[in-house]
Amino acid sequence: MQGSVEVIVIGGGPAGLTAAVALAQAGIETALISGPAPADNRTTALLASSVTALEALGVWARCRAAAAPLETLRIVDDTRRLWRAPEVRFSAHEIGLDAFGWNVENRYLVAALSARAEQGTALRVVRDQAIAIDIAQDAVEVGLAGGGAVHGRLLIGADGRNSPTRIAAGITVTTRVSRQTALTFNLSHARPHHNISTEFHTEQGPYTLVPLPDKRSSLVCVVAGRVAERLSKFDAGALNDELERRAHSILGKVSAEPGRGVFALATETARHVVAQRVILIGEAAHVLPPIGAQGLNLGLRDAATVAEVAADARRAGQDVGADAVTREYDRRRRVDVTSRMLAVDLLNRSLLTDFLPVQGVRGLGLYALDRSGPLRRAVMRAGVQAPFAPRLMRGDSA
């Protein structure tokens, strides 16, 4: 194909789809370039603001039935250390919310976004692979595997941690590899979860059970690499017994569904998230460990923000790919991304350290949250409300 649009989005994951739909809804002619989606058995705990954005885009109703509300968050210190923290529960009702968010399987979320994308009058969905990216001073061109190219004023890279867009823009990344591995499962279980997400803090990392509809939950089990290797060799029966043991049988007998995932934990940060006529979003810009439900929610806020700055520029009669637009995106996202990545890193490090003063500070902090209602509510609001949230996250159009 051959054609010109205002904005080109490369990447058909949730962040790329959200950006493309939001841009098109704002009346910006957009092309979404995406090859076949790989199978993805993971789930995403969408925070309340992300659900609000999906509602504003007409997406949430398409996958709401496949999601479970997260009404209560429970933290349990499951370490065997000298200084252990008390169990803490956070209720969404304390801060006036029905739920902190909703947990949904990625396949249903992507299907809902894809169906909405096909209906966008200003959105052209190109089911092809981008094989060449040329970034010039006044335009960008993306060559396609099937032949032809798409031209635009702004290129949004939502093409994952090995982003070809990032490479084409000459942006490098800072990577820190952990000795931990995350195992992900979907489970069926004998007892109801009562819409409670439970996070066991262990010496090797968090063991987090997040509700899915009916008697099902998703699990993220962060362990040392050697332990992950050992668990991967268990047969189905032994694995189920081990998962139930680590969950202290709070959900009764469990059965791991097919499609488990294994991910070496790493943090990656692009040294710059913008370049000439290029903006990076989602995992092309930042990769976080699957801790605290921050990764994809950050990517969705990236998507909402890029649509907002582009829409503002277009309304002002400006070039949507101008340096002033990309710099404004960078300015709006810097605080949110930096603070969330720091929080996730500090939480993970506090679990791994054997340094007694750090363990004591962590324990005292959780004790204070348990005993102080105002402090607990302030922390809950900070967890679900991003600073300077884009308009979509408040239910308004971009």
N, C-alpha and C positions, 0 to 999 in steps of 0.2 A: 504494500500500500504506500501511498504518498499523501501527505497532508500536513496542514499547519494548524496549531492550536495556540492558546495562550500559555497553558501549563501542561507539562508532561510529568506523570507520576510513574516511576518504575517500581514494581513490587505489588503483589496481590495479597499480601497478608493483611491482618486487621488494621494496622496503621496506614498502609498505602491505600486500602479501600476506603477507610474513613476520610482520609485527606481528599481523595478523588471525589467522593460523594459530596463532601462539604463544599469543595470548590465549585462543583457543578451546581449545587443548590444555590450558591451565591451568584450564579449566572456567568461564571468564568468558564470559557470553553476549555475543556480538559481532555487529555488522552491518558488512559490507564493502560500501561503495557505490562502484561503478566502472562507467564507461561503456565503450564498445568500446576496446580497446587499439590504439594506433597502431602501424604497422609499425616495427620496430626492428631494424636490421641490425648494431647494435653488439655487442661482446662485453664480458664482465666477467671480470677476473682475480680470482677469489675466493680470499682468503687462507685458510690452513689453518683458522683459527678460525671463519671463515664457513662453510666446508664442514662443520665439526663441528656447528655450529648447524643446518644443513640436514639433517644426518644425524639429529639428535635430533628434528627435526620430521617425519621420514619423507618428506623431499622429495628428498634427494640421489640415491637409487637411481633416481629417475625421469628424471634428466638426466645421470647419471654417464657414460653411453656417448657423450654429445655433448661431453665436456670433455677437455682435454689437461693433463697435469701440468706444472708449472713446477719442474723439478728444479734448474736452474742459471740464475742471473741474471748477465748479462755487461754491463759498462759500458765503452763505448769513447769516448774523447775524440776527436771528429771535427772539432774546431775547428782553425783555422790560426793560433792565437795563440802568443805567445812562450812562455808557460808552459802546457804541456800535461800532463795527468795520464796515468799509466800505465793500461793496460787492467786491469780488476779483475773477477774472477769470484767469485760467491758460490754455494756448493753447499748445498742443503738438508740433505744428509747430514751436513754438519759440525755441525749442531745437532740431529741425531737425527730429522729429518723425512724422509719419502719425497719430499715436494714442498713448496715454499713455499705453493703453492696450485694452483688449477685454472682454466684459461681456458675459458669456455663462452659460446656465443652467447646473447644475452638472450632471444631467442624461445623457446629450449628451457628456460631457467631459469623464465621466466614461465609457460610451459605446465605445467611440473612443479609450481610453486607453486599455480597455478589448479586443477589436478587434485586436489591435496591439500586445497585450500580447500573444494571441493565435497563432500568427505567429512567435514568437521567437524560433529559433532552440535550443538555450541554456536555454530556460525558460520552466519549467514545471508548469502548473497551476493546483493546487490541490483544487478542489471545495469541501472543507470539513472544519470542525471546529477544531481548535487546542484546545485540552482539557488538555494537560500536557506538561510542558516545563521543561526540565532537562538541566542545564548548568554545564558542567564539565570543567576541566582545559584545555583540548585539543579539545573539541567538544561540540556541542549542539544537543539535540534530542527533537523533537516535536511530541507528540502523537496525533493521529487523532481520532475524534469521530467515524468514519467509520471503525476503526481498522488500525493497523500498525503505522508506525512512519517514520519521515524524519530526516536524520542526516545531519549536516553541520558544517562548520568551524566558521561561523559568523551568528548571528541572528539579524535581523532588525525588531524592533517593530514599526509597523505602524498601531497599533490596537486601536487607539483612546484614549479618555481621561480616560477611565477606563481600560487601557492597561494591559492585563494579562502578557505580556512580562515584563513590568516595575515591576509588582508585583513579578514575578518569579526572577527577578534580584535583588530584595530587595531595589529598589529605591523608595524613598518617594517623595511627592510633597508638594509644598507650594501653598496654595489656599487663594485667597482673593475674597470674594463674595460681589457683589455690590447690592445696593437697586434698581438697574435698571433692566428692562426687554427689550429684543429686540423682536419686532414683525417683521416677514418677510413675504412679499407677492410678487407675480407677478401680474402686473396690465396691463390691456389694457386701452388705453386712446384716446381721440378724436383728440388731436393735436400732431404733430410730435415732437420728442425730439431733432432732429438735432444733434444727437450724443453728446449731452451735459449731463454730470452727474452733478446734482445739490444737494448740501448738505446744508440744513438749520440747523443752530446751534441754539438750543433751550436751555432753562434752565434745561431741563431734559435729554438732550443728542441730538445727531444728528438725522436728518430726511433726509435720503439719497435716491435719485432717480437715478437709473443707467440704461442706455439704454439697451434694447434688440432689436432684429430685428423687423422691421415694427413699428407699433404704440403700442409698449409694453415696459414696464420697470420693473425692480425689485426694491423693496422698503425695506429698513431697517429702522424701526421706533423704536428708543430707548427712552423709557419713564420710569417714576417711576412705581414700581410694582403695585401700587393701580390703576394707570391709565390703565395699560395693562389689569388688571382684568376687569375694566369697559368696555374697548373697545372689549374685547373678548365676551361680552354679547350682542353686537350690532347685529341687523339683517343685511342682506346684503345691503339693501338700506341705512340704517343709517351709516353703516361702510364706504360705498363708499363716502357718503357726507362728513364724517369726514376726510377721507384721502384726498379728494380734497381740503377741507378747509385748512388742514395743509400744503398742497403743494401750497397754494395761487392760485389755478386753473391754474398754468403755463402749465399744460398738458390738460386742459379742463376737461370734465367729465371723471371719472375713474371708472373702474370696477375691483374689486379684483377677481382673479382667484381662483379656489379651491386649497387647499393644503397650507394654511397659516402655519407659524411656530411660536412658542413661546419659547424663550430661556432666562432663568435667566442669567444675565451677571456675569461672573466670570473670574478671571485670575488664571491660574494654571501653575506652573513651576516645572518641575522635578528638584530635587536637584542635580542630575547628569544626563547627557544624554548618558553616556556610563558606562558599567560595563564589567566584564570579558566576552569576546566574544559577547557582546550585544551593539547595538546602537539603540537609540530611535529617531524617526523622527515624524514630524507632531504633531498632538494633543497628542500623547503619551509623547511628550517632552514639549510642550508648548501650552496652550490654551489662545487665545486672544479674547477680545470682537470684534464683527463684525464692526469695525471702521477702516477706512483708507485702506481697501483692503490688509491687511497685513497677516492674518492668513494662508490661503492656499498658498499664494506666499512664505511665510517662509517655509512651508512644502515641496513645490516643490524644493526650494533651498537646504533643508536638503537632499532630495532624490538625487539631482544632485551631491551634495558633497559626500554622502556616496558611490555613484557609482564611483566617481573620485578617492577617497582614496583607495578603494578596487582594482580598475583597476591599479593604480600606484603600489600598493603592489604586485599584481600578476605579473606585468611586471618585477618587481625587484626580482621575485622568492621568495617572502615572504609569510608567512601564512596570508591570508586575515582577519583572526580573531585575530591576535596577538595584544597585548596591545599597541604596537607602532602605529598600524593602528587606533584603537579606540581613542587613545589620539590625533592623528592628526586630526581626524574628530572633536573632541571636540574643539581643538584649532581653527580650521577654522570657526566654526559656532558661537563661543561665542560672538564675537563683533556684528555680524549682528543681532542675536536673541535678545541680551540684549538691543541694541539701538532701535530696532523696538518696543519692548515691552514697553520700557520707553517712547517713543514718543506717542504711543497710549494711555498710561496711563495719561500722562501729558495733552494731548488734551482733554480727557474725563473729567479730574479733573478741567481743566480751564473753562469748560462749567458749571460745577455743583456749583462752588464756588460762594459765595456772597461777598467775600473779594475784595473790590474795587481795591486795587493795582494790584491784579492778573488780574482782568478784564481789567484794564488799559493797562497792559503789553501785554495782548492778542490782544487788539484793536490796539495798536501801532504797534505790529508785523505785523498784517494783513495790516495795512495802509502802512507800509514800503514795504511789498511785492507788494502792488498795485502800488506804486509810483516808485519803483526801479527795472528796467529791469534786471540788472545783478544779484541782490539778488534773484529776482523771478526765474530766470533761474537756478541759483545754487540750490535753494530749489527743483525745479522740477526735476533736474538731480539726486539729492540725494534721492528723493522719488521713482524713478523708477530704479535706479542703486544701487545694493547692493555692499558693500565693499568686495573686493577680491572675486568677483563672480566666481562660478565654471565654468569650460570650457563649459558645456552644455548651460549655460546661454549666452555664447558668440557665440553659433552656432557650437562649435567643439564637437567631440566625447569625452566621458569620458575617 
